[in-house]
Amino acid sequence: MSIETKLAELGITLPDAPAPAANYVPYVISGNMLFVSGQISAQKGKLGADLAVEAGAEAARGCGLALLAQAQKALGSLDRVKQVVKLGGFVNSTPEFTDQPEVINGCSNLMVEVFGDRGRHARAAVSAPALPRGVAVEVEAIFEIA
């Protein structure tokens, strides 16, 4: 089954691939690797102060949808994704907040939901004292291309 069919079965509609907000490109293909720039969440706020873990996970899922939209734009079809190699997740959080992994699971779970075992990946989930535009979460990705 194609990934586009799988998305439809899951009731997932990808957003338009967001335009870059500064002087960078949304993705780079090098050899058989696709590097997607960090995608920011629509939700603003700070985990541990303004937002609960569940809201952060939903924000990270939104970042994942934007990552998939960028990958689809870069590759023409998500069927060309051989493997989700790595996600780098940044969480706008208070110094005492320690649930960054649970927040970034919102994106990780989406990748496994969409790609199955090909969606299992290496990952970083780190805290940041602030993120661009005051958003809650930013996630970048590396994909292997078939």
Backbone as CSV, one residue per row, in Angstrom:
resi,resn,N_x,N_y,N_z,CA_x,CA_y,CA_z,C_x,C_y,C_z
1,MET,0.850,-1.176,0.000,0.000,0.000,0.000,0.895,1.239,0.000
2,SER,0.518,2.234,-0.782,1.300,3.465,-0.840,1.148,4.246,0.471
3,ILE,2.117,5.082,0.736,2.060,5.911,1.946,0.896,6.890,1.844
4,GLU,0.638,7.426,0.661,-0.492,8.339,0.487,-1.819,7.640,0.814
5,THR,-1.955,6.369,0.410,-3.148,5.590,0.748,-3.217,5.362,2.254
6,LYS,-2.073,5.061,2.846,-2.013,4.851,4.303,-2.436,6.124,5.043
7,LEU,-1.959,7.290,4.582,-2.356,8.553,5.202,-3.869,8.731,5.125
8,ALA,-4.444,8.435,3.968,-5.895,8.569,3.802,-6.630,7.627,4.749
9,GLU,-6.153,6.389,4.869,-6.771,5.418,5.784,-6.707,5.901,7.232
10,LEU,-5.612,6.580,7.574,-5.442,7.095,8.932,-6.189,8.408,9.149
11,GLY,-6.779,8.946,8.086,-7.489,10.219,8.195,-6.552,11.405,8.336
12,ILE,-5.339,11.258,7.815,-4.331,12.312,7.921,-4.240,13.072,6.605
13,THR,-4.403,14.377,6.687,-4.201,15.262,5.548,-2.972,16.109,5.843
14,LEU,-2.008,16.073,4.950,-0.794,16.855,5.165,-1.054,18.325,4.869
15,PRO,-0.432,19.196,5.651,-0.549,20.630,5.362,0.303,20.967,4.140
16,ASP,0.168,22.178,3.645,1.111,22.655,2.633,2.477,22.742,3.292
17,ALA,3.522,22.431,2.522,4.877,22.519,3.054,5.183,23.981,3.366
18,PRO,5.502,24.298,4.620,5.756,25.698,4.996,6.973,26.280,4.283
19,ALA,6.898,27.555,3.935,8.036,28.272,3.354,9.033,28.577,4.457
20,PRO,10.317,28.674,4.125,11.318,29.034,5.132,11.023,30.407,5.726
21,ALA,11.337,30.565,7.010,11.086,31.819,7.715,12.307,32.734,7.724
22,ALA,13.430,32.268,7.196,14.666,33.061,7.202,15.537,32.609,6.033
23,ASN,16.834,32.835,6.114,17.755,32.547,5.018,18.260,31.098,5.079
24,TYR,17.400,30.170,4.706,17.746,28.750,4.614,16.763,28.094,3.655
25,VAL,17.055,26.862,3.282,16.146,26.112,2.411,15.389,25.100,3.259
26,PRO,14.183,24.704,2.828,13.388,23.784,3.645,13.938,22.356,3.685
27,TYR,14.716,22.001,2.671,15.301,20.652,2.640,16.498,20.636,1.707
28,VAL,17.358,19.630,1.910,18.499,19.390,1.045,18.573,17.893,0.799
29,ILE,18.774,17.530,-0.459,19.028,16.129,-0.798,20.518,16.006,-1.082
30,SER,21.163,15.063,-0.402,22.578,14.782,-0.612,22.721,13.274,-0.742
31,GLY,23.094,12.816,-1.911,23.167,11.374,-2.144,21.800,10.760,-1.958
32,ASN,21.728,9.764,-1.096,20.437,9.103,-0.838,19.825,9.540,0.495
33,MET,20.186,10.754,0.920,19.667,11.275,2.186,18.913,12.584,1.945
34,LEU,17.801,12.732,2.647,17.005,13.953,2.631,17.068,14.564,4.023
35,PHE,17.559,15.788,4.096,17.645,16.525,5.351,16.560,17.591,5.318
36,VAL,15.636,17.533,6.275,14.549,18.508,6.332,14.807,19.460,7.499
37,SER,14.794,20.750,7.180,15.001,21.774,8.196,13.951,21.671,9.291
38,GLY,14.280,22.220,10.446,13.360,22.200,11.578,12.017,22.822,11.220
39,GLN,10.968,22.120,11.590,9.596,22.580,11.370,9.032,22.971,12.734
40,ILE,8.451,24.159,12.804,7.969,24.661,14.090,6.476,24.390,14.255
41,SER,6.076,24.302,15.504,4.670,24.038,15.824,3.839,25.302,15.681
42,ALA,2.559,25.115,15.458,1.621,26.242,15.449,1.387,26.728,16.874
43,GLN,1.487,25.819,17.853,1.259,26.161,19.249,2.431,26.978,19.794
44,LYS,2.098,27.995,20.525,3.116,28.803,21.205,3.049,28.502,22.687
45,GLY,4.122,28.808,23.394,4.141,28.610,24.830,5.309,27.787,25.296
46,LYS,5.375,27.624,26.600,6.488,26.946,27.244,5.963,25.752,28.032
47,LEU,6.544,24.582,27.763,6.195,23.375,28.509,6.692,23.536,29.939
48,GLY,5.859,23.148,30.872,6.195,23.304,32.275,5.673,24.610,32.853
49,ALA,5.166,25.492,31.991,4.587,26.761,32.462,3.208,26.938,31.832
50,ASP,3.165,27.080,30.512,1.913,27.351,29.797,1.226,26.099,29.259
51,LEU,2.008,25.064,28.971,1.481,23.893,28.272,1.768,22.602,29.030
52,ALA,0.822,21.672,28.953,0.995,20.336,29.517,1.691,19.435,28.499
53,VAL,2.186,18.305,28.958,2.886,17.346,28.101,2.022,16.958,26.906
54,GLU,0.732,16.713,27.124,-0.152,16.286,26.038,-0.236,17.353,24.953
55,ALA,-0.316,18.612,25.339,-0.348,19.701,24.361,0.978,19.777,23.607
56,GLY,2.075,19.538,24.307,3.386,19.525,23.659,3.503,18.387,22.661
57,ALA,2.990,17.212,23.023,3.028,16.067,22.106,2.200,16.355,20.856
58,GLU,1.071,17.021,21.024,0.244,17.394,19.868,0.985,18.406,18.999
59,ALA,1.708,19.330,19.623,2.523,20.292,18.874,3.606,19.563,18.080
60,ALA,4.245,18.572,18.699,5.284,17.795,18.019,4.698,16.989,16.858
61,ARG,3.488,16.482,17.027,2.818,15.776,15.922,2.616,16.731,14.749
62,GLY,2.226,17.966,15.044,2.079,18.965,13.992,3.388,19.219,13.261
63,CYS,4.484,19.237,14.003,5.805,19.365,13.374,6.063,18.177,12.457
64,GLY,5.681,16.992,12.908,5.854,15.790,12.091,5.061,15.848,10.796
65,LEU,3.848,16.381,10.860,3.047,16.531,9.638,3.738,17.485,8.664
66,ALA,4.314,18.561,9.184,5.048,19.503,8.332,6.307,18.845,7.752
67,LEU,6.988,18.013,8.543,8.149,17.276,8.033,7.744,16.378,6.869
68,LEU,6.613,15.680,7.031,6.133,14.806,5.955,5.753,15.616,4.725
69,ALA,5.153,16.777,4.927,4.793,17.631,3.795,6.049,18.087,3.050
70,GLN,7.091,18.442,3.787,8.352,18.834,3.147,8.969,17.661,2.394
71,ALA,8.946,16.482,3.004,9.505,15.293,2.347,8.727,14.971,1.071
72,GLN,7.420,15.081,1.129,6.602,14.820,-0.059,6.923,15.831,-1.160
73,LYS,7.088,17.078,-0.790,7.436,18.110,-1.771,8.812,17.834,-2.382
74,ALA,9.761,17.427,-1.556,11.124,17.157,-2.024,11.192,15.936,-2.930
75,LEU,10.444,14.906,-2.591,10.576,13.607,-3.256,9.482,13.312,-4.275
76,GLY,8.402,14.073,-4.241,7.281,13.793,-5.131,6.329,12.771,-4.562
77,SER,6.843,11.830,-3.793,6.030,10.790,-3.153,6.728,10.303,-1.899
78,LEU,5.954,10.107,-0.840,6.519,9.563,0.404,6.896,8.099,0.270
79,ASP,6.478,7.461,-0.818,6.883,6.073,-1.060,8.385,5.966,-1.282
80,ARG,9.037,7.068,-1.586,10.493,7.067,-1.784,11.256,7.061,-0.463
81,VAL,10.565,7.245,0.664,11.237,7.205,1.967,11.540,5.748,2.304
82,LYS,12.820,5.431,2.364,13.247,4.070,2.719,13.278,3.897,4.230
83,GLN,13.706,4.981,4.936,13.851,4.907,6.394,13.814,6.310,6.973
84,VAL,13.107,6.469,8.079,13.258,7.686,8.885,14.502,7.426,9.721
85,VAL,15.561,8.179,9.467,16.850,7.902,10.090,16.959,8.556,11.463
86,LYS,16.633,9.858,11.532,16.802,10.564,12.802,15.879,11.760,12.881
87,LEU,15.372,12.004,14.089,14.633,13.224,14.413,15.417,13.978,15.475
88,GLY,15.435,15.293,15.334,16.012,16.157,16.360,14.897,17.043,16.884
89,GLY,14.539,16.866,18.147,13.417,17.595,18.724,13.862,18.600,19.770
90,PHE,13.303,19.803,19.675,13.607,20.888,20.603,12.313,21.320,21.278
91,VAL,12.336,21.389,22.599,11.142,21.700,23.377,11.375,22.982,24.165
92,ASN,10.543,23.971,23.929,10.580,25.233,24.672,10.043,24.914,26.069
93,SER,10.938,24.875,27.052,10.498,24.427,28.373,11.232,25.138,29.502
94,THR,10.613,25.053,30.661,11.201,25.624,31.871,12.402,24.780,32.294
95,PRO,13.303,25.330,33.101,14.481,24.572,33.526,14.152,23.275,34.263
96,GLU,13.031,23.252,34.980,12.711,22.041,35.755,11.895,21.012,34.973
97,PHE,11.466,21.338,33.755,10.685,20.407,32.935,11.612,19.320,32.403
98,THR,11.227,18.048,32.586,12.091,16.935,32.165,11.389,15.914,31.279
99,ASP,10.226,16.252,30.760,9.472,15.303,29.935,9.624,15.561,28.432
100,GLN,10.779,16.062,28.017,11.013,16.301,26.600,10.797,15.045,25.749
101,PRO,11.251,13.860,26.208,11.014,12.665,25.396,9.529,12.388,25.131
102,GLU,8.696,12.601,26.139,7.262,12.364,25.968,6.658,13.372,24.991
103,VAL,7.168,14.589,24.994,6.692,15.603,24.047,7.055,15.196,22.621
104,ILE,8.310,14.871,22.380,8.769,14.538,21.023,8.184,13.214,20.541
105,ASN,7.697,12.393,21.477,6.982,11.177,21.060,5.806,11.497,20.141
106,GLY,5.247,12.695,20.239,4.160,13.067,19.344,4.580,12.975,17.893
107,CYS,5.815,13.349,17.592,6.349,13.243,16.232,6.813,11.808,15.946
108,SER,7.523,11.219,16.897,8.019,9.850,16.708,6.886,8.870,16.464
109,ASN,5.825,8.983,17.248,4.686,8.073,17.081,4.053,8.228,15.708
110,LEU,3.986,9.466,15.204,3.442,9.697,13.868,4.277,8.978,12.813
111,MET,5.591,9.069,12.912,6.459,8.431,11.911,6.262,6.921,11.887
112,VAL,6.118,6.313,13.056,5.898,4.861,13.118,4.493,4.522,12.625
113,GLU,3.513,5.353,12.951,2.141,5.158,12.487,2.083,5.175,10.962
114,VAL,2.807,6.078,10.341,2.765,6.238,8.886,3.652,5.217,8.176
115,PHE,4.883,5.014,8.651,5.850,4.180,7.929,6.058,2.791,8.524
116,GLY,5.444,2.475,9.653,5.682,1.184,10.284,7.124,1.100,10.755
117,ASP,7.766,-0.052,10.571,9.144,-0.223,11.033,10.114,0.728,10.349
118,ARG,9.808,1.165,9.127,10.661,2.139,8.433,10.616,3.507,9.122
119,GLY,9.659,3.680,10.015,9.533,4.939,10.741,10.297,4.974,12.050
120,ARG,10.860,3.829,12.467,11.649,3.786,13.711,12.989,4.464,13.460
121,HIS,13.436,5.298,14.393,14.539,6.200,14.116,15.368,6.470,15.365
122,ALA,16.568,6.985,15.133,17.369,7.556,16.215,16.785,8.931,16.514
123,ARG,17.089,9.479,17.709,16.412,10.723,18.066,17.134,11.477,19.163
124,ALA,16.954,12.791,19.136,17.332,13.653,20.253,16.077,14.410,20.669
125,ALA,15.909,14.595,21.961,14.780,15.368,22.504,15.362,16.247,23.601
126,VAL,15.548,17.523,23.288,16.243,18.405,24.214,15.414,19.634,24.555
127,SER,15.749,20.218,25.681,15.097,21.429,26.140,15.778,22.646,25.529
128,ALA,14.988,23.690,25.325,15.510,24.973,24.876,14.838,26.057,25.711
129,PRO,15.584,27.071,26.116,14.969,28.134,26.921,14.005,29.002,26.108
130,ALA,14.151,28.976,24.777,13.252,29.708,23.883,13.389,29.106,22.491
131,LEU,12.350,29.221,21.696,12.373,28.765,20.306,11.876,29.898,19.413
132,PRO,12.172,29.831,18.118,11.756,30.898,17.206,10.260,31.187,17.304
133,ARG,9.939,32.467,17.281,8.553,32.935,17.284,7.777,32.532,18.532
134,GLY,8.475,32.041,19.563,7.813,31.646,20.800,7.070,30.327,20.727
135,VAL,7.382,29.519,19.698,6.667,28.243,19.543,7.060,27.254,20.624
136,ALA,6.223,26.241,20.782,6.435,25.228,21.820,7.458,24.175,21.416
137,VAL,7.477,23.798,20.118,8.288,22.663,19.670,8.837,22.937,18.272
138,GLU,10.044,22.424,18.014,10.624,22.394,16.673,11.243,21.013,16.483
139,VAL,11.040,20.424,15.293,11.605,19.104,14.997,12.209,19.127,13.601
140,GLU,13.423,18.586,13.479,14.079,18.411,12.185,14.192,16.912,11.905
141,ALA,14.446,16.546,10.635,14.478,15.124,10.301,15.507,14.808,9.222
142,ILE,15.972,13.563,9.278,16.812,12.994,8.227,16.122,11.725,7.743
143,PHE,15.925,11.632,6.433,15.296,10.474,5.806,16.278,9.832,4.831
144,GLU,16.279,8.497,4.764,16.999,7.798,3.710,16.039,7.621,2.546
145,ILE,16.533,7.855,1.341,15.706,7.788,0.142,15.982,6.468,-0.579
146,ALA,14.923,5.791,-1.003,15.046,4.549,-1.775,15.427,4.878,-3.201
